[in-house]
Amino acid sequence: MSIKLFNTLHKEKQEFAPVIAGQVGIYACGPTVYDNIHVGNARPLVVFDVLVRLLRHHYPKVTYVRNITDVDDKINQRAADRNISIDQLCEETIERFHEDANALYVAAPDIEPRATHHIAEMIAMIETLIAKHHAYEAEGHVLFSISSMANYGQLSKRTLDMMRAGARVEVAPYKKDAGDFVLWKPSDDNAPGWDSPWGRGRPGWHIECSAMSAKYLDEVFDIHAGGLDLIFPHHENEIAQSCCAHGTDDMARYWVHNGYVTVDGEKMSKSVGNFTTVRDALAKHRGEAVRYALLNAHYRAPLDYSDKAVTEAKQALDRLYRAAGDAAPSQEMPADFLEALSDDLNTPLALSVLHKLAKSANQGDRDAAAQLKACGQMLGLLNETEASWSKGACSADGLSDADIEALITERQEARQNRDFARADAIRDELANAGISLLDGADGTSWERH
């Protein structure tokens, strides 16, 4: 069974074939670590995690690289705002990022390179671009010359005139062309910097991924993945740098981009302020429920996020867990499930197969229950036992286990202080959230209903 992916480079769905038979290299743009990720940032983590799981099912060797950008002006500013070092900010943010990814059952990539650990590779690539007359030095900066590449704009399908008129680029007097972009820029004493042939400075954003993908995959590799908002300028400029430095026609054969997460139809964004961090989402909902919600629309389509959508996802998972029961995962998955995923990662259709299997499992079909467990785990779902899922689930209003235990402790303290009104109020609050308290000689236990 072949995999078909929508290739942004050619604007069509294409059958996937790796550069080297039996081996797949995939690179995805990771976080810029100045703040916690939000649900919009989490969508590519989850989507491409499923893609990698599917690739591993089809191919014996898959190398997944997802980078971390730890040198950026936003990082510098946030560290200054908090009056902490850049290193401290990055380490804290990376740790929280990993915690959030783990809570969403996103498997770690095979390689997670940090930009600051690959400055030498970036400098070497910039030197090559200068030597090949694709880049030039100006006032301590090194810039890529977009006019030096005949097919610049191939990914975004923008002409040079369009990009000059509307591109989000800094127009500076030292640029030969308004569309030229920075490969290296000078650093003052307050900014991180490294010695280079052009003086102390730091890399531009785009050169990072070109250098790291070439080091860990190859000059031409199979799949480059990222969000729709990265097509221009980031991915367009990666292609320009990589192809011009290496003398290749391609950087990656397939370019795969996920659509936006929206809130009431508007893109979730920190700049707009309509975002929900993954941490805030996890305070109300279980990680698997958030993951299910992010898979409940086709990855290329917009996905509108709300607490209601995650609550409905949790209810769907409840049904799947009850149907799977204590079944061990089957070694085989039904053809219609694999066909759905192999057809441009159609996760909504794949989820519908899970519910079809659940219906059969509820009618006593143990093979269906085992296949349900296997298919769920291919999607990064049904990771727990039914008992642990039922015990740990959040209620409709978002009370976690920790919330419930804290309220029970407060109720016990209120009773000891003879504040029976408060104790009764807590019992009523929990009852309204679907939690029953069972007082006994050994203390208070609870259950959901």
C-alpha positions as CSV (number, residue, x, y, z in Angstrom):
1,M,0.0,0.0,0.0
2,S,1.6,3.3,-1.1
3,I,1.4,6.6,0.8
4,K,0.1,9.7,-1.0
5,L,0.9,13.2,0.3
6,F,-0.1,16.6,-0.9
7,N,3.1,18.2,-2.0
8,T,3.0,22.0,-1.6
9,L,5.9,22.3,-4.0
10,H,3.7,20.9,-6.9
11,K,0.3,21.8,-5.5
12,E,-1.0,18.2,-5.9
13,K,-1.3,14.9,-4.1
14,Q,1.6,12.6,-5.1
15,E,2.6,9.1,-4.4
16,F,5.5,9.1,-2.0
17,A,8.8,7.4,-3.0
18,P,11.9,7.9,-0.9
19,V,15.2,9.1,-2.3
20,I,16.8,5.9,-1.1
21,A,14.7,2.8,-1.2
22,G,13.6,1.6,2.3
23,Q,14.9,4.8,4.0
24,V,13.0,8.0,4.8
25,G,14.4,11.3,6.1
26,I,11.9,13.8,7.4
27,Y,12.6,17.3,8.9
28,A,10.1,19.4,10.7
29,C,10.5,22.9,12.1
30,G,10.4,23.0,15.8
31,P,9.8,25.7,18.4
32,T,11.5,29.0,19.0
33,V,12.0,28.7,22.7
34,Y,11.0,32.1,24.2
35,D,7.6,31.0,25.6
36,N,5.3,28.1,26.1
37,I,3.8,26.6,23.0
38,H,0.1,27.1,22.3
39,V,-2.4,24.7,20.8
40,G,-1.7,26.1,17.3
41,N,1.9,25.2,17.7
42,A,0.9,21.7,19.0
43,R,-1.0,20.8,15.8
44,P,2.1,20.2,13.7
45,L,3.7,18.2,16.6
46,V,0.7,15.9,16.7
47,V,0.1,15.7,12.9
48,F,3.7,14.9,12.0
49,D,4.0,12.5,14.9
50,V,1.2,10.5,13.2
51,L,3.0,10.8,9.8
52,V,6.2,9.5,11.3
53,R,4.3,6.6,12.9
54,L,2.8,5.8,9.5
55,L,6.2,6.0,7.8
56,R,7.7,3.6,10.4
57,H,4.9,1.1,9.6
58,H,5.8,1.2,5.9
59,Y,9.6,1.6,5.9
60,P,12.3,-0.2,7.9
61,K,14.4,3.0,8.5
62,V,12.9,6.4,9.3
63,T,15.0,9.3,10.6
64,Y,12.9,12.2,12.0
65,V,14.7,15.5,12.7
66,R,12.9,18.3,14.5
67,N,15.0,21.3,15.5
68,I,14.9,23.8,18.3
69,T,15.6,27.5,17.5
70,D,17.4,28.8,20.5
71,V,18.9,32.0,19.0
72,D,16.4,34.6,18.0
73,D,15.6,38.3,18.8
74,K,12.4,37.3,20.6
75,I,14.4,35.1,22.9
76,N,16.8,38.0,23.6
77,Q,13.9,40.4,24.4
78,R,12.0,37.9,26.6
79,A,15.2,37.2,28.6
80,A,15.8,40.9,29.1
81,D,12.1,41.4,30.1
82,R,12.4,38.7,32.8
83,N,15.9,39.8,33.8
84,I,17.3,36.3,33.4
85,S,20.0,34.9,31.2
86,I,19.2,33.7,27.7
87,D,20.6,30.2,28.6
88,Q,18.2,30.1,31.6
89,L,15.2,31.1,29.5
90,C,16.0,28.5,26.8
91,E,16.6,25.7,29.2
92,E,13.3,26.4,31.1
93,T,11.3,26.7,27.9
94,I,12.8,23.6,26.3
95,E,12.0,21.6,29.4
96,R,8.3,22.8,29.4
97,F,8.1,22.1,25.7
98,H,9.2,18.5,26.2
99,E,6.7,18.2,29.0
100,D,3.9,19.5,26.8
101,A,4.8,17.2,23.9
102,N,5.0,14.2,26.2
103,A,1.5,15.0,27.6
104,L,0.2,15.0,24.1
105,Y,1.8,11.6,23.5
106,V,4.1,13.0,20.8
107,A,7.1,10.7,20.5
108,A,10.5,12.3,20.6
109,P,12.2,12.8,17.3
110,D,15.3,10.7,16.4
111,I,17.4,13.9,16.4
112,E,16.6,17.3,18.0
113,P,19.4,19.7,17.0
114,R,19.7,23.1,18.6
115,A,20.6,26.0,16.4
116,T,23.3,27.3,18.8
117,H,25.1,23.9,18.5
118,H,25.5,24.3,14.7
119,I,26.9,27.7,14.2
120,A,30.0,26.3,12.4
121,E,27.9,24.5,9.9
122,M,25.9,27.8,9.2
123,I,29.1,29.8,8.8
124,A,30.4,27.2,6.3
125,M,27.2,27.3,4.3
126,I,27.3,31.1,4.2
127,E,30.9,31.1,3.0
128,T,29.9,28.7,0.2
129,L,27.0,31.0,-0.8
130,I,29.3,34.0,-1.0
131,A,31.9,32.0,-3.0
132,K,29.1,31.0,-5.5
133,H,27.9,34.7,-5.8
134,H,24.5,34.0,-4.2
135,A,25.3,36.1,-1.1
136,Y,27.2,39.3,-0.3
137,E,28.5,41.2,2.7
138,A,27.2,44.6,3.6
139,E,27.9,46.6,6.8
140,G,28.6,43.6,8.9
141,H,25.6,41.7,7.5
142,V,25.6,38.9,5.0
143,L,22.5,38.7,2.7
144,F,21.2,36.3,0.2
145,S,20.7,37.8,-3.2
146,I,17.3,36.6,-4.4
147,S,18.0,37.8,-8.0
148,S,20.8,35.2,-8.1
149,M,18.4,32.3,-8.2
150,A,16.4,32.0,-11.3
151,N,13.5,30.0,-9.7
152,Y,13.3,31.8,-6.4
153,G,9.7,31.6,-5.3
154,Q,9.0,28.1,-6.5
155,L,7.4,26.9,-3.3
156,S,5.1,29.9,-2.6
157,K,4.5,30.6,-6.3
158,R,5.3,34.3,-5.8
159,T,7.1,36.4,-8.4
160,L,10.0,38.6,-7.4
161,D,7.9,41.7,-7.9
162,M,5.1,40.3,-5.6
163,M,7.7,39.5,-2.9
164,R,9.3,42.9,-3.2
165,A,6.0,44.6,-2.8
166,G,4.5,42.6,0.0
167,A,7.1,40.4,1.7
168,R,7.6,40.7,5.4
169,V,11.3,41.7,5.1
170,E,13.3,44.5,6.6
171,V,14.1,47.1,4.0
172,A,17.6,48.4,4.8
173,P,19.9,50.7,2.8
174,Y,22.6,48.1,2.7
175,K,20.4,45.7,0.7
176,K,20.9,45.4,-3.0
177,D,17.3,44.3,-3.4
178,A,14.4,44.8,-1.0
179,G,13.7,41.1,-1.0
180,D,17.3,40.0,0.0
181,F,17.3,38.3,3.3
182,V,19.7,38.0,6.2
183,L,22.1,35.1,6.6
184,W,24.3,36.7,9.3
185,K,23.9,39.9,11.3
186,P,26.2,41.7,13.7
187,S,25.7,41.4,17.5
188,D,26.4,44.1,20.1
189,D,27.6,43.3,23.6
190,N,24.1,42.7,24.8
191,A,23.2,40.0,22.2
192,P,24.6,36.5,21.8
193,G,27.3,36.3,19.2
194,W,30.0,34.1,17.6
195,D,33.2,35.0,15.8
196,S,32.9,34.8,12.0
197,P,34.7,36.0,8.9
198,W,32.3,39.0,9.0
199,G,32.8,39.9,12.7
200,R,31.1,38.9,15.8
201,G,27.4,38.1,15.0
202,R,24.6,35.6,14.9
203,P,22.8,33.7,12.2
204,G,19.5,34.7,10.5
205,W,16.6,32.4,11.1
206,H,16.4,30.6,7.8
207,I,20.0,29.4,7.5
208,E,19.6,27.3,10.7
209,C,17.3,24.7,9.2
210,S,19.3,24.6,5.9
211,A,22.5,23.7,7.8
212,M,20.9,21.3,10.3
213,S,18.8,19.4,7.7
214,A,21.9,18.9,5.5
215,K,24.0,17.6,8.4
216,Y,21.5,15.1,9.7
217,L,19.7,14.0,6.5
218,D,21.4,15.0,3.3
219,E,21.6,17.8,0.7
220,V,18.4,16.4,-0.8
221,F,16.1,14.5,1.5
222,D,12.5,13.2,1.4
223,I,10.0,15.3,3.4
224,H,10.1,18.7,4.9
225,A,7.2,19.5,7.2
226,G,5.8,22.6,8.9
227,G,2.9,24.9,9.4
228,L,1.2,26.7,6.5
229,D,2.6,30.0,7.8
230,L,6.2,28.9,7.2
231,I,5.8,28.5,3.4
232,F,6.9,32.1,3.0
233,P,9.4,33.4,3.8
234,H,11.0,30.6,5.9
235,H,10.7,27.5,3.7
236,E,11.1,29.5,0.5
237,N,14.4,30.9,1.8
238,E,15.5,27.5,3.1
239,I,15.2,26.1,-0.5
240,A,17.1,29.1,-1.9
241,Q,20.0,28.7,0.5
242,S,20.2,24.9,0.3
243,C,19.8,24.5,-3.5
244,C,22.3,27.3,-4.2
245,A,24.9,26.1,-1.7
246,H,24.7,22.5,-2.8
247,G,24.0,23.0,-6.5
248,T,20.9,20.8,-6.4
249,D,17.5,21.2,-7.9
250,D,15.7,20.2,-4.7
251,M,16.2,20.6,-1.0
252,A,13.3,18.2,-0.1
253,R,11.3,16.2,-2.5
254,Y,8.0,16.6,-0.6
255,W,6.8,19.7,1.3
256,V,4.0,19.0,3.7
257,H,2.2,21.8,5.5
258,N,-0.6,21.7,8.1
259,G,-3.4,24.2,8.3
260,Y,-4.1,26.8,11.0
261,V,-5.7,26.3,14.3
262,T,-8.4,28.9,14.6
263,V,-10.6,30.4,17.3
264,D,-14.0,31.5,16.1
265,G,-12.6,31.4,12.6
266,E,-9.5,33.6,13.3
267,K,-6.0,32.1,13.3
268,M,-4.8,31.3,16.8
269,S,-1.8,33.7,17.4
270,K,0.2,35.2,20.3
271,S,0.2,38.5,18.4
272,V,-3.6,38.5,18.3
273,G,-3.9,37.2,21.9
274,N,-6.6,34.6,21.1
275,F,-4.4,31.7,22.0
276,T,-4.6,28.8,24.6
277,T,-1.3,27.4,25.7
278,V,-1.0,23.7,25.8
279,R,-0.4,24.0,29.6
280,D,-3.7,25.8,30.0
281,A,-5.5,23.2,27.9
282,L,-4.0,20.4,29.9
283,A,-5.2,22.0,33.1
284,K,-8.7,21.5,31.9
285,H,-8.4,18.4,29.7
286,R,-6.4,15.2,29.3
287,G,-3.6,15.2,26.8
288,E,-5.2,12.4,24.7
289,A,-8.4,14.4,24.4
290,V,-6.5,17.4,23.1
291,R,-4.6,15.2,20.7
292,Y,-7.9,13.6,19.5
293,A,-9.4,17.1,18.9
294,L,-6.3,18.1,16.9
295,L,-6.7,15.0,14.7
296,N,-10.5,15.4,14.2
297,A,-10.0,17.6,11.1
298,H,-7.9,16.9,8.0
299,Y,-4.4,18.3,8.7
300,R,-4.5,20.7,5.7
301,A,-7.8,22.2,6.7
302,P,-8.4,24.8,9.4
303,L,-9.3,23.4,12.8
304,D,-11.4,25.5,15.2
305,Y,-10.3,25.0,18.8
306,S,-12.6,25.2,21.8
307,D,-13.1,23.6,25.2
308,K,-16.4,22.1,23.8
309,A,-14.5,20.4,21.0
310,V,-12.0,18.9,23.4
311,T,-14.8,17.8,25.8
312,E,-16.5,16.0,22.8
313,A,-13.2,14.4,22.0
314,K,-12.9,13.1,25.5
315,Q,-16.4,11.6,25.3
316,A,-15.4,9.9,22.0
317,L,-12.4,8.5,23.7
318,D,-14.5,7.3,26.6
319,R,-16.5,5.2,24.1
320,L,-13.3,3.8,22.5
321,Y,-11.7,2.9,25.8
322,R,-14.9,1.1,26.9
323,A,-15.0,-0.9,23.6
324,A,-11.3,-1.8,23.6
325,G,-11.4,-2.9,27.2
326,D,-8.3,-4.9,28.3
327,A,-7.6,-6.2,24.7
328,A,-3.9,-6.4,23.7
329,P,-3.1,-4.6,20.4
330,S,-3.5,-6.7,17.3
331,Q,-0.5,-7.3,15.1
332,E,-2.6,-6.3,12.1
333,M,-4.8,-3.2,11.3
334,P,-7.7,-3.2,8.9
335,A,-7.1,-2.1,5.4
336,D,-9.6,0.7,5.4
337,F,-7.8,2.3,8.4
338,L,-4.4,2.1,6.7
339,E,-5.9,3.3,3.4
340,A,-7.3,6.4,5.2
341,L,-4.0,7.3,6.7
342,S,-2.0,6.5,3.6
343,D,-4.3,8.8,1.6
344,D,-2.7,12.1,2.6
345,L,-3.0,11.4,6.3
346,N,-6.9,11.4,6.4
347,T,-7.2,11.2,10.2
348,P,-10.9,12.0,10.4
349,L,-11.6,9.0,8.2
350,A,-9.2,6.9,10.2
351,L,-11.0,7.9,13.4
352,S,-14.3,6.9,11.9
353,V,-12.8,3.4,11.4
354,L,-12.0,3.3,15.1
355,H,-15.6,3.9,15.9
356,K,-16.7,1.3,13.5
357,L,-14.4,-1.2,15.2
358,A,-15.7,-0.1,18.6
359,K,-19.2,-0.9,17.5
360,S,-18.1,-4.4,16.6
361,A,-16.2,-4.8,19.8
362,N,-19.2,-3.8,21.8
363,Q,-21.1,-6.7,20.1
364,G,-18.5,-9.1,21.4
365,D,-15.9,-9.2,18.6
366,R,-12.6,-9.6,20.4
367,D,-10.6,-9.3,17.2
368,A,-12.2,-5.9,16.6
369,A,-11.3,-4.8,20.1
370,A,-7.6,-5.8,19.5
371,Q,-7.6,-4.0,16.1
372,L,-9.1,-1.0,17.7
373,K,-6.3,-0.9,20.3
374,A,-3.7,-1.2,17.5
375,C,-5.3,1.5,15.3
376,G,-5.7,3.8,18.3
377,Q,-2.0,3.5,19.1
378,M,-1.0,4.2,15.5
379,L,-2.8,7.6,16.1
380,G,-1.1,8.0,19.5
381,L,-4.4,7.2,21.3
382,L,-5.6,4.5,23.6
383,N,-2.3,4.6,25.5
384,E,-3.8,3.7,28.9
385,T,-5.8,0.9,30.3
386,E,-9.6,1.3,30.5
387,A,-9.4,1.5,34.3
388,S,-6.7,4.2,34.4
389,W,-8.5,6.2,31.8
390,S,-11.8,6.0,33.7
391,K,-10.1,6.9,37.0
392,G,-8.1,9.8,35.6
393,A,-10.5,11.4,33.2
394,C,-11.4,15.1,33.6
395,S,-15.0,15.9,34.2
396,A,-17.0,18.1,31.8
397,D,-16.1,21.3,33.7
398,G,-12.4,20.4,33.6
399,L,-11.8,19.1,37.2
400,S,-8.6,17.0,37.1
401,D,-7.7,14.3,39.7
402,A,-5.5,16.8,41.5
403,D,-8.4,19.4,41.6
404,I,-10.7,16.8,43.1
405,E,-8.2,15.6,45.7
406,A,-7.5,19.3,46.7
407,L,-11.2,19.9,47.2
408,I,-11.6,16.8,49.3
409,T,-8.7,17.9,51.5
410,E,-10.2,21.3,51.9
411,R,-13.6,19.7,52.8
412,Q,-11.9,17.5,55.4
413,E,-10.2,20.6,56.9
414,A,-13.6,22.5,56.9
415,R,-15.3,19.6,58.8
416,Q,-12.5,19.5,61.3
417,N,-13.0,23.2,61.8
418,R,-16.7,22.7,62.1
419,D,-17.3,24.8,59.0
420,F,-20.0,22.5,57.8
421,A,-21.5,25.0,55.4
422,R,-18.2,25.1,53.5
423,A,-17.9,21.3,53.6
424,D,-21.4,20.9,52.2
425,A,-20.7,23.5,49.5
426,I,-17.7,21.5,48.4
427,R,-19.7,18.3,48.3
428,D,-22.3,20.1,46.2
429,E,-19.6,21.5,43.9
430,L,-18.2,18.1,43.2
431,A,-21.6,16.5,42.8
432,N,-22.5,19.1,40.1
433,A,-19.2,18.2,38.4
434,G,-20.3,14.5,38.4
435,I,-18.1,13.4,41.3
436,S,-19.6,11.2,44.1
437,L,-17.9,11.2,47.6
438,L,-17.8,8.1,49.6
439,D,-17.0,8.7,53.3
440,G,-15.7,5.7,55.2
441,A,-13.6,4.7,58.2
442,D,-10.5,4.9,56.1
443,G,-11.3,8.4,54.8
444,T,-13.0,9.8,51.7
445,S,-12.9,8.1,48.3
446,W,-14.5,9.4,45.1
447,E,-15.8,8.2,41.8
448,R,-17.1,9.8,38.6
449,H,-20.6,9.2,37.3
